[in-house]
Amino acid sequence: MVNPVDIAEPLRSRWSPSVFDTEHELTDEQVTRLLEAAQWAPSNGNRQPWRYVVATRGSASHRALVPHLSRGNSRWVPRASAVFVSIAVTAEEGEEPGDPTYPLHDLGLASAHLVLQARAMGLHAHQFGGMDREGVARDLGVPSVAIVVAGIAVGVRGNPAEVPERDATRDQRVRARRPLEETAYGDRWGLPYAGLAPSGPTTDPESGPEGQRA
Ligand SMILES: Cc1cc2nc3c(=O)[nH]c(=O)nc-3n(C[C@H](O)[C@H](O)[C@H](O)COP(=O)(O)O)c2cc1C
């Protein structure tokens, strides 16, 4: 039977933990490898519209970011070794903001590269959008042609006993996905692609309280 383990590494073992180790720090080499992974993402016209503010724990940019986190995210994001604030550039500085469609698409691709590179390096990444983007843009000096999109918290897993139980139990949630019939269409919108082969379960068997997710 086909199941989620049939997708390639590091796609297979990626997930978004919320308990990070507050002692762990990324080396400059690790940060650079992660940025290189993003650097080599494809993009429309090779424009590379992604930008990242690297906010390592304790840095000036980290201090600027943390007050703008949503209440829920403020409980776990600051524990991560670093946050990569992802930003899409839509036009040259000084111009009017441009069509964000491709910049947003390409930023997402670059961030996927970064997240998967993190997993390949034995790290974990958890992306988040819950923050005051305007406040982040203002306090990080982001120009108006650029859109603050998300944060990517990166680090290694910490001890669940060190965080409130409700946060620790988040890491034990069952990971689930829509069935492919809901997201892959064939003859037209809404008509499932007829060529779908048997696919695996829509819940990750390695997740949940009994799961083995590393
Ligand atoms: C753009 C984006 C925004 C997200 N925002 C948040 C967030 O604000 N807080 C949070 O805890 N998780 C956030 N997540 C994480 C998702 O909830 C998570 O990826 C999803 O539940 C699937 O779980 P998985 O990553 O373990 O597969 C976000 C993920 C993405 C890609």
The ligand as a Tripos MOL2 file, in Angstrom:
@<TRIPOS>MOLECULE
LIG
   31    33     1     0     0
SMALL
NO_CHARGES

@<TRIPOS>ATOM
      1 C1          2.0360   30.4430    6.0030 C.3       1 LIG1
      2 C2          1.8870   29.6420    7.2750 C.ar      1 LIG1
      3 C3          1.3980   30.2670    8.4070 C.ar      1 LIG1
      4 C4          1.3050   29.5480    9.6090 C.ar      1 LIG1
      5 N1          0.9120   30.2100   10.7520 N.ar      1 LIG1
      6 C5          1.0180   29.5720   11.9470 C.ar      1 LIG1
      7 C6          0.8430   30.3060   13.1580 C.ar      1 LIG1
      8 O1          0.6080   31.5240   13.1700 O.2       1 LIG1
      9 N2          0.9680   29.6220   14.3240 N.ar      1 LIG1
     10 C7          1.2670   28.2860   14.3580 C.ar      1 LIG1
     11 O2          1.3960   27.7430   15.4560 O.2       1 LIG1
     12 N3          1.4470   27.5670   13.2120 N.ar      1 LIG1
     13 C8          1.3500   28.1780   12.0190 C.ar      1 LIG1
     14 N4          1.5990   27.4930   10.8470 N.ar      1 LIG1
     15 C9          1.9010   26.0430   10.8950 C.3       1 LIG1
     16 C10         0.7480   25.2250   10.3800 C.3       1 LIG1
     17 O3         -0.3050   25.2330   11.3210 O.3       1 LIG1
     18 C11         1.2110   23.7930   10.0710 C.3       1 LIG1
     19 O4          2.1690   23.8290    9.0490 O.3       1 LIG1
     20 C12         0.0380   22.9160    9.6560 C.3       1 LIG1
     21 O5         -0.8300   22.6990   10.7380 O.3       1 LIG1
     22 C13         0.4890   21.5630    9.1410 C.3       1 LIG1
     23 O6          1.2590   20.8940   10.1090 O.3       1 LIG1
     24 P1          2.6980   20.3310    9.7330 P.3       1 LIG1
     25 O7          3.5590   21.5140    9.3480 O.co2     1 LIG1
     26 O8          3.2030   19.6570   10.9790 O.co2     1 LIG1
     27 O9          2.5490   19.4180    8.5870 O.co2     1 LIG1
     28 C14         1.6650   28.1690    9.6430 C.ar      1 LIG1
     29 C15         2.1460   27.5580    8.4810 C.ar      1 LIG1
     30 C16         2.2650   28.2730    7.3080 C.ar      1 LIG1
     31 C17         2.8450   27.5900    6.0850 C.3       1 LIG1
@<TRIPOS>BOND
     1     1     2 1
     2     2     3 ar
     3     2    30 ar
     4     3     4 ar
     5     4     5 ar
     6     4    28 ar
     7     5     6 ar
     8     6     7 ar
     9     6    13 1
    10     7     8 2
    11     7     9 ar
    12     9    10 ar
    13    10    11 2
    14    10    12 ar
    15    12    13 ar
    16    13    14 ar
    17    14    15 1
    18    14    28 ar
    19    15    16 1
    20    16    17 1
    21    16    18 1
    22    18    19 1
    23    18    20 1
    24    20    21 1
    25    20    22 1
    26    22    23 1
    27    23    24 1
    28    24    25 2
    29    24    26 1
    30    24    27 1
    31    28    29 ar
    32    29    30 ar
    33    30    31 1
@<TRIPOS>SUBSTRUCTURE
     1 LIG1         1 GROUP 0 **** ****
